[in-house]
């Protein structure tokens, strides 16, 4: 089962309103979904309420292997969620690497 994070349209005619959902890729665009992550209202007059996504849920589904659509990927990037996801996947470098032991020369003789 391929899981996608994508948009589902729920707004009325000429007033689009989208939900950001997690769904099986075989389901219809506006059909069944597994979970709602947030919403997106592109024609909103207020910029702050235009896009809301639960960061914890999005990171959880991304870590489980869900693939965002191109539009959702750009929306998550605007919120900084994709950056946090990529940073969490990088191997962490030790802050204080062990210092090398000084080589001591032994003189014979």
DSSP file (Angstrom, degrees, kcal/mol; ACC not computed):
  #  RESIDUE AA STRUCTURE BP1 BP2  ACC     N-H-->O    O-->H-N    N-H-->O    O-->H-N    TCO  KAPPA ALPHA  PHI   PSI    X-CA   Y-CA   Z-CA
    1    1 A X              0   0    0      0, 0.0     2,-0.6     0, 0.0    23,-0.0   0.000 360.0 360.0 360.0 121.3    0.0    0.0    0.0
    2    2 A X        -     0   0    0     64,-0.0    23,-2.9     2,-0.0     2,-0.4  -0.820 360.0-153.3 -93.1 121.3    1.5    3.3   -1.1
    3    3 A X  E     -A   24   0A   0     -2,-0.6    64,-2.3    21,-0.2     2,-0.3  -0.821  12.3-171.0-101.9 132.9    0.6    6.1    1.2
    4    4 A X  E     -Ab  23  67A   0     19,-3.2    19,-2.8    -2,-0.4     2,-0.6  -0.896  22.0-142.4-121.1 148.3    0.4    9.7    0.0
    5    5 A X  E     +Ab  22  68A   0     62,-2.1    64,-2.4    -2,-0.3     2,-0.3  -0.966  48.3 142.8-104.8 118.0    0.0   13.1    1.7
    6    6 A X  E     -A   21   0A   0     15,-2.4    15,-2.9    -2,-0.6     2,-0.3  -0.853  49.0 -86.3-148.2 178.1   -2.1   15.1   -0.6
    7    7 A X  E     -A   20   0A   0     -2,-0.3     2,-0.4    13,-0.2    13,-0.2  -0.715  27.1-164.2 -96.1 144.2   -4.9   17.7   -0.9
    8    8 A X  E     -A   19   0A   0     11,-2.1    11,-2.6    -2,-0.3     2,-0.4  -0.998  20.8-130.2-125.0 127.2   -8.6   16.9   -0.9
    9    9 A X  E     +A   18   0A   0     -2,-0.4     9,-0.2     9,-0.2     7,-0.1  -0.628  39.8 153.6 -83.1 129.2  -11.0   19.6   -2.1
   10   10 A X        +     0   0    0      7,-3.2     8,-0.2    -2,-0.4    -1,-0.1   0.371  39.3 107.8-129.3  -1.4  -14.0   20.3    0.2
   11   11 A X        -     0   0    0      6,-1.3     5,-0.2     1,-0.1     3,-0.1  -0.211  69.5-104.3 -77.2 168.3  -14.8   24.0   -0.7
   12   12 A X  B >   -E   15   0B   0      3,-0.6     3,-1.9     1,-0.2    -1,-0.1  -0.236  58.7 -56.7 -84.2 179.0  -17.8   25.2   -2.6
   13   13 A X  T 3  S+     0   0    0      1,-0.3    -1,-0.2     3,-0.1     0, 0.0  -0.328 124.6   1.4 -60.6 132.6  -17.8   26.4   -6.3
   14   14 A X  T 3  S+     0   0    0     -3,-0.1    -1,-0.3     1,-0.1     2,-0.1   0.567 119.6  82.5  62.7  12.3  -15.3   29.3   -6.9
   15   15 A X  B <  S-E   12   0B   0     -3,-1.9    -3,-0.6     2,-0.1    -1,-0.1  -0.601  70.9-161.6-139.3  76.2  -14.2   29.1   -3.2
   16   16 A X        +     0   0    0     -5,-0.2    27,-0.5    -2,-0.1     2,-0.4  -0.325  14.4 173.8 -67.4 140.0  -11.6   26.4   -3.0
   17   17 A X        -     0   0    0     24,-0.1    -7,-3.2    25,-0.1    -6,-1.3  -0.973  11.9-164.3-143.1 127.4  -10.8   25.0    0.5
   18   18 A X  E     -AC   9  40A   0     22,-3.1    22,-2.9    -2,-0.4     2,-0.4  -0.874  13.5-146.6-120.2 147.4   -8.5   22.0    0.8
   19   19 A X  E     -AC   8  39A   0    -11,-2.6   -11,-2.1    -2,-0.4     2,-0.8  -0.893  19.0-133.9-103.0 141.7   -7.7   19.5    3.5
   20   20 A X  E     +AC   7  38A   0     18,-2.2    17,-3.5    -2,-0.4    18,-1.3  -0.873  42.7 172.0 -92.5 113.5   -4.2   18.1    3.8
   21   21 A X  E     -AC   6  36A   0    -15,-2.9   -15,-2.4    -2,-0.8     2,-0.5  -0.813  38.4-128.6-125.7 160.7   -4.9   14.3    4.2
   22   22 A X  E     +AC   5  35A   0     13,-2.6    12,-3.7    -2,-0.3    13,-1.2  -0.954  44.3 160.5-105.1 123.9   -3.0   11.1    4.3
   23   23 A X  E     -A    4   0A   0    -19,-2.8   -19,-3.2    -2,-0.5     2,-0.2  -0.971  47.0 -97.0-144.0 155.5   -4.5    8.6    1.9
   24   24 A X  E >   -A    3   0A   0     -2,-0.3     3,-1.7   -21,-0.2   -21,-0.2  -0.529  38.9-124.9 -66.3 139.2   -3.8    5.4    0.0
   25   25 A X  T 3  S+     0   0    0    -23,-2.9    -1,-0.1     1,-0.3   -22,-0.1   0.706 108.1  61.4 -64.6 -18.9   -2.7    6.3   -3.5
   26   26 A X  T 3  S+     0   0    0    -24,-0.3    -1,-0.3     2,-0.0     2,-0.1   0.645  86.0  94.1 -82.5 -14.2   -5.4    4.1   -4.9
   27   27 A X  S <  S-     0   0    0     -3,-1.7    -4,-0.1     1,-0.1     6,-0.0  -0.379  87.2 -96.3 -75.6 156.6   -8.2    6.0   -3.3
   28   28 A X    >   -     0   0    0      1,-0.1     3,-1.3    -2,-0.1    -1,-0.1  -0.253  36.2-106.5 -67.4 160.6  -10.0    8.8   -5.2
   29   29 A X  T 3  S+     0   0    0      1,-0.3    -1,-0.1   -21,-0.0    -2,-0.1   0.912 121.2  26.4 -56.7 -46.4   -8.9   12.4   -4.7
   30   30 A X  T 3  S+     0   0    0    -22,-0.1    -1,-0.3     3,-0.0     3,-0.1   0.126 111.9  92.3-103.4  19.9  -12.0   13.3   -2.6
   31   31 A X  S <  S-     0   0    0     -3,-1.3    -4,-0.1     1,-0.3    -2,-0.0   0.260  84.1 -20.3 -91.3-145.2  -12.6    9.8   -1.4
   32   32 A X        -     0   0    0      2,-0.0     2,-0.3    -9,-0.0    -1,-0.3  -0.215  59.4-177.6 -63.8 151.7  -11.4    7.9    1.7
   33   33 A X        -     0   0    0    -10,-0.1   -10,-0.3     1,-0.1     3,-0.1  -0.954  30.0-136.0-145.0 164.1   -8.4    9.0    3.7
   34   34 A X  S    S-     0   0    0    -12,-3.7     2,-0.3     1,-0.3   -11,-0.2   0.852  81.8  -9.2 -89.8 -40.4   -6.5    7.7    6.7
   35   35 A X  E     -C   22   0A   0    -13,-1.2   -13,-2.6     0, 0.0     2,-0.5  -0.985  58.6-123.3-160.2 147.4   -6.1   11.0    8.6
   36   36 A X  E     +C   21   0A   0     -2,-0.3   -15,-0.2   -15,-0.2     3,-0.1  -0.844  22.9 179.5 -93.5 127.0   -6.5   14.7    8.3
   37   37 A X  E     -     0   0A   0    -17,-3.5    17,-3.0    -2,-0.5     2,-0.3   0.715  57.4 -58.3 -98.2 -26.4   -3.3   16.7    8.9
   38   38 A X  E     -CD  20  53A   0    -18,-1.3   -18,-2.2    15,-0.2     2,-0.3  -0.964  53.5 -89.7 174.6-161.3   -4.6   20.2    8.4
   39   39 A X  E     -CD  19  52A   0     13,-2.4    13,-2.5    -2,-0.3     2,-0.4  -0.955  16.3-156.7-142.8 161.5   -6.2   22.6    5.9
   40   40 A X  E     -CD  18  51A   0    -22,-2.9   -22,-3.1    -2,-0.3     2,-0.5  -0.983   5.1-175.4-143.2 125.1   -5.3   25.0    3.2
   41   41 A X    >   -     0   0    0      9,-3.3     3,-1.5    -2,-0.4   -24,-0.1  -0.867   3.4-174.9-123.5  94.9   -7.4   28.0    2.0
   42   42 A X  T 3  S+     0   0    0     -2,-0.5    -1,-0.1     1,-0.3   -25,-0.1   0.747  81.9  48.4 -67.3 -24.9   -5.6   29.6   -1.0
   43   43 A X  T 3  S+     0   0    0    -27,-0.5    -1,-0.3     7,-0.1     2,-0.1   0.184  79.3 136.3-100.5  17.7   -8.1   32.5   -1.4
   44   44 A X    <   -     0   0    0     -3,-1.5     6,-0.1     1,-0.1    -3,-0.0  -0.387  49.3-149.3 -66.2 139.0   -8.1   33.5    2.2
   45   45 A X  S    S+     0   0    0     -2,-0.1     2,-0.6     1,-0.1    -1,-0.1   0.777  85.8  69.4 -79.1 -27.5   -7.9   37.2    2.9
   46   46 A X  S    S-     0   0    0      1,-0.1     3,-0.3     3,-0.0     4,-0.2  -0.833  72.4-157.1 -92.9 120.4   -6.1   36.6    6.1
   47   47 A X  S >  S+     0   0    0     -2,-0.6     3,-0.8     1,-0.2     4,-0.4   0.792  86.0  59.8 -67.6 -28.9   -2.7   35.3    5.5
   48   48 A X  T 3  S+     0   0    0      1,-0.2     3,-0.4     2,-0.1    -1,-0.2   0.844 107.0  43.4 -73.7 -32.5   -2.2   33.6    8.9
   49   49 A X  T 3  S+     0   0    0     -3,-0.3    -1,-0.2     1,-0.2    -2,-0.2   0.275  88.1  95.0 -94.4  12.1   -5.2   31.3    8.6
   50   50 A X  S <  S+     0   0    0     -3,-0.8    -9,-3.3     1,-0.2     2,-0.4   0.862  93.3  21.4 -71.0 -36.0   -4.4   30.3    5.0
   51   51 A X  E     +D   40   0A   0     -3,-0.4     2,-0.4    -4,-0.4    -1,-0.2  -0.980  61.9 168.8-141.1 123.7   -2.5   27.2    5.9
   52   52 A X  E     +D   39   0A   0    -13,-2.5   -13,-2.4    -2,-0.4     2,-0.4  -0.992   6.2 168.2-134.8 127.2   -2.5   25.1    9.1
   53   53 A X  E     -D   38   0A   0     -2,-0.4     2,-0.7   -15,-0.2   -15,-0.2  -0.999  39.2-117.4-138.5 135.5   -0.8   21.7    9.4
   54   54 A X     >  -     0   0    0    -17,-3.0     4,-2.3    -2,-0.4     5,-0.2  -0.618  24.5-158.9 -72.1 113.9   -0.2   19.6   12.5
   55   55 A X  H  > S+     0   0    0     -2,-0.7     4,-2.6     1,-0.2     5,-0.2   0.901  87.1  51.2 -64.4 -43.0    3.6   19.4   12.6
   56   56 A X  H  > S+     0   0    0      1,-0.2     4,-2.1     2,-0.2    -1,-0.2   0.927 112.6  45.4 -62.1 -45.0    3.7   16.3   14.8
   57   57 A X  H  > S+     0   0    0      2,-0.2     4,-2.5     1,-0.2     5,-0.2   0.907 113.2  50.3 -65.6 -41.3    1.3   14.3   12.6
   58   58 A X  H  X S+     0   0    0     -4,-2.3     4,-2.4     1,-0.2    -2,-0.2   0.930 112.0  46.5 -64.2 -45.1    3.1   15.3    9.4
   59   59 A X  H  X S+     0   0    0     -4,-2.6     4,-2.2     1,-0.2    -1,-0.2   0.874 111.3  53.4 -64.4 -36.4    6.5   14.3   10.7
   60   60 A X  H  X S+     0   0    0     -4,-2.1     4,-1.3    -5,-0.2    -2,-0.2   0.942 112.0  43.3 -62.9 -48.0    5.1   11.0   12.0
   61   61 A X  H  <>S+     0   0    0     -4,-2.5     5,-2.5     1,-0.2     4,-0.5   0.870 112.7  52.4 -68.8 -35.7    3.6   10.1    8.6
   62   62 A X  H ><5S+     0   0    0     -4,-2.4     3,-1.1     1,-0.2    -1,-0.2   0.904 108.9  50.5 -64.8 -39.4    6.7   11.2    6.7
   63   63 A X  H 3<5S+     0   0    0     -4,-2.2    -1,-0.2     1,-0.3    -2,-0.2   0.783 105.5  57.2 -69.3 -25.3    8.9    9.1    9.0
   64   64 A X  T 3<5S-     0   0    0     -4,-1.3    -1,-0.3    -5,-0.2    -2,-0.2   0.565 128.6 -96.4 -79.9  -8.7    6.5    6.1    8.3
   65   65 A X  T < 5 +     0   0    0     -3,-1.1   -62,-0.2    -4,-0.5    -3,-0.2   0.558  67.4 155.9 108.7   9.3    7.2    6.5    4.6
   66   66 A X      < -     0   0    0     -5,-2.5     2,-0.5   -64,-0.1    -1,-0.3  -0.490  34.9-139.8 -70.0 138.3    4.3    8.6    3.3
   67   67 A X  E     -b    4   0A   0    -64,-2.3   -62,-2.1    -2,-0.2     2,-0.2  -0.883  11.2-139.6-102.7 121.9    5.2   10.5    0.1
   68   68 A X  E     -b    5   0A   0     -2,-0.5   -62,-0.2   -64,-0.2   -46,-0.0  -0.517  19.8-116.9 -77.5 147.5    3.9   14.1   -0.2
   69   69 A X     >  -     0   0    0    -64,-2.4     4,-2.8    -2,-0.2     5,-0.2  -0.264  35.9 -99.7 -69.8 169.9    2.5   15.3   -3.5
   70   70 A X  H  > S+     0   0    0      1,-0.2     4,-1.9     2,-0.2     5,-0.1   0.909 123.9  47.4 -61.1 -42.5    4.4   18.2   -5.2
   71   71 A X  H  > S+     0   0    0      2,-0.2     4,-2.0     1,-0.2    -1,-0.2   0.926 114.2  45.8 -65.5 -45.3    1.9   20.8   -3.9
   72   72 A X  H  > S+     0   0    0    -67,-0.2     4,-2.9     1,-0.2     5,-0.2   0.880 109.1  56.6 -66.6 -37.2    1.9   19.5   -0.4
   73   73 A X  H  X S+     0   0    0     -4,-2.8     4,-1.9     1,-0.2    -1,-0.2   0.916 108.6  46.7 -59.4 -43.0    5.7   19.2   -0.4
   74   74 A X  H  X S+     0   0    0     -4,-1.9     4,-1.8     2,-0.2    -1,-0.2   0.878 112.8  49.7 -68.6 -35.9    5.9   23.0   -1.3
   75   75 A X  H  X S+     0   0    0     -4,-2.0     4,-1.3     2,-0.2    -2,-0.2   0.910 111.7  47.9 -67.3 -41.9    3.4   23.8    1.4
   76   76 A X  H  X>S+     0   0    0     -4,-2.9     5,-2.0     1,-0.2     6,-0.9   0.838 109.1  54.9 -67.3 -32.2    5.3   21.8    4.0
   77   77 A X  H ><5S+     0   0    0     -4,-1.9     3,-0.7    -5,-0.2    -1,-0.2   0.893 103.9  54.3 -66.8 -38.8    8.5   23.5    3.0
   78   78 A X  H 3<5S+     0   0    0     -4,-1.8    -1,-0.2     1,-0.2    -2,-0.2   0.850 110.5  46.8 -62.1 -33.9    6.9   26.9    3.6
   79   79 A X  H 3<5S-     0   0    0     -4,-1.3    -1,-0.2    -5,-0.1    -2,-0.2   0.592 114.6-118.4 -83.7 -10.8    6.1   25.8    7.1
   80   80 A X  T <X5S+     0   0    0     -4,-0.7     4,-1.6    -3,-0.7    -3,-0.2   0.549  80.3 120.7  86.7   7.8    9.6   24.4    7.7
   81   81 A X  H  ><S+     0   0    0     -5,-2.0     4,-2.2     2,-0.2    -4,-0.2   0.886  71.5  52.3 -73.3 -39.2    8.3   20.8    8.2
   82   82 A X  H  > S+     0   0    0     -6,-0.9     4,-2.5     1,-0.2    -1,-0.2   0.882 107.9  52.6 -65.2 -36.7   10.3   19.3    5.4
   83   83 A X  H  > S+     0   0    0     -7,-0.3     4,-2.3     2,-0.2    -1,-0.2   0.924 110.1  47.5 -63.9 -43.9   13.5   20.9    6.7
   84   84 A X  H  X S+     0   0    0     -4,-1.6     4,-1.9     1,-0.2    -2,-0.2   0.885 111.4  52.0 -63.8 -38.1   12.9   19.4   10.2
   85   85 A X  H  X S+     0   0    0     -4,-2.2     4,-1.0     2,-0.2    -2,-0.2   0.933 111.3  45.6 -64.3 -45.8   12.2   16.0    8.6
   86   86 A X  H  X S+     0   0    0     -4,-2.5     4,-0.9     1,-0.2     3,-0.3   0.870 112.1  52.0 -66.9 -36.1   15.4   16.0    6.5
   87   87 A X  H  < S+     0   0    0     -4,-2.3     3,-0.4     1,-0.2    -1,-0.2   0.861 106.3  54.2 -67.2 -34.5   17.4   17.2    9.6
   88   88 A X  H  < S+     0   0    0     -4,-1.9    -1,-0.2     1,-0.2    -2,-0.2   0.753 107.0  52.2 -71.3 -22.1   16.0   14.3   11.7
   89   89 A X  H  < S+     0   0    0     -4,-1.0    -1,-0.2    -3,-0.3    -2,-0.2   0.676  88.0  96.8 -86.6 -19.0   17.1   11.8    9.0
   90   90 A X  S  < S-     0   0    0     -4,-0.9     2,-0.2    -3,-0.4     3,-0.0  -0.446  85.9-108.1 -70.6 142.4   20.7   13.0    8.9
   91   91 A X        -     0   0    0     -2,-0.1     2,-0.3     1,-0.1    -1,-0.1  -0.521  38.2-117.4 -68.8 137.6   23.2   11.0   11.0
   92   92 A X        -     0   0    0     -2,-0.2     2,-0.3    -4,-0.1    -1,-0.1  -0.587  20.9-139.9 -81.7 135.0   24.3   13.1   14.0
   93   93 A X        -     0   0    0     -2,-0.3     2,-0.1     1,-0.1    -1,-0.0  -0.710  28.2-105.0 -89.9 142.1   27.9   14.0   14.2
   94   94 A X        -     0   0    0     -2,-0.3     3,-0.3     1,-0.1    -1,-0.1  -0.445  22.1-141.4 -66.7 139.9   29.5   13.9   17.7
   95   95 A X  S    S+     0   0    0      1,-0.3     2,-0.7    -2,-0.1    -1,-0.1   0.922  94.0  33.6 -69.7 -44.1   30.0   17.4   19.1
   96   96 A X  S    S-     0   0    0     -3,-0.0    -1,-0.3     3,-0.0     3,-0.1  -0.841  84.1-153.5-114.1  93.2   33.4   16.7   20.7
   97   97 A X        -     0   0    0     -2,-0.7     2,-0.1    -3,-0.3     3,-0.1  -0.356  34.8 -94.0 -65.0 146.0   35.2   14.2   18.5
   98   98 A X        -     0   0    0      1,-0.1    -1,-0.1     3,-0.0     2,-0.1  -0.389  44.4-121.3 -61.9 130.2   37.7   12.1   20.5
   99   99 A X        -     0   0    0     -2,-0.1     2,-0.2     1,-0.1    -1,-0.1  -0.430  29.1-104.4 -73.7 147.5   41.1   13.7   20.3
  100  100 A X        -     0   0    0     -2,-0.1     2,-0.3     1,-0.1    -1,-0.1  -0.465  34.9-112.1 -72.5 141.0   43.8   11.7   18.8
  101  101 A X        -     0   0    0     -2,-0.2     2,-0.1     1,-0.1    -1,-0.1  -0.548  35.5-110.5 -71.9 132.8   46.3   10.3   21.3
  102  102 A X        -     0   0    0     -2,-0.3     2,-0.4     1,-0.1    -1,-0.1  -0.430  32.9-119.2 -65.5 136.9   49.7   11.9   20.9
  103  103 A X        -     0   0    0     -2,-0.1     2,-0.5    -3,-0.0    -1,-0.1  -0.619  25.0-151.9 -79.5 128.9   52.2    9.4   19.5
  104  104 A X        -     0   0    0     -2,-0.4     2,-0.5    -3,-0.0    -3,-0.0  -0.865   8.1-138.5-103.3 135.0   55.1    8.8   21.9
  105  105 A X        -     0   0    0     -2,-0.5     2,-0.6     2,-0.0    -2,-0.0  -0.759   9.6-151.3 -93.7 133.6   58.4    7.8   20.4
  106  106 A X        -     0   0    0     -2,-0.5     2,-0.5     2,-0.0    -2,-0.0  -0.910   8.4-155.4-105.1 121.2   60.3    5.1   22.2
  107  107 A X        -     0   0    0     -2,-0.6     2,-0.6     2,-0.0    -2,-0.0  -0.840   5.7-151.4 -99.8 129.5   64.1    5.4   21.7
  108  108 A X              0   0    0     -2,-0.5    -2,-0.0     1,-0.2     0, 0.0  -0.852 360.0 360.0 -99.5 125.3   66.0    2.2   22.1
  109  109 A X              0   0    0     -2,-0.6    -1,-0.2     0, 0.0    -2,-0.0   0.529 360.0 360.0 114.1 360.0   69.4    2.4   23.3
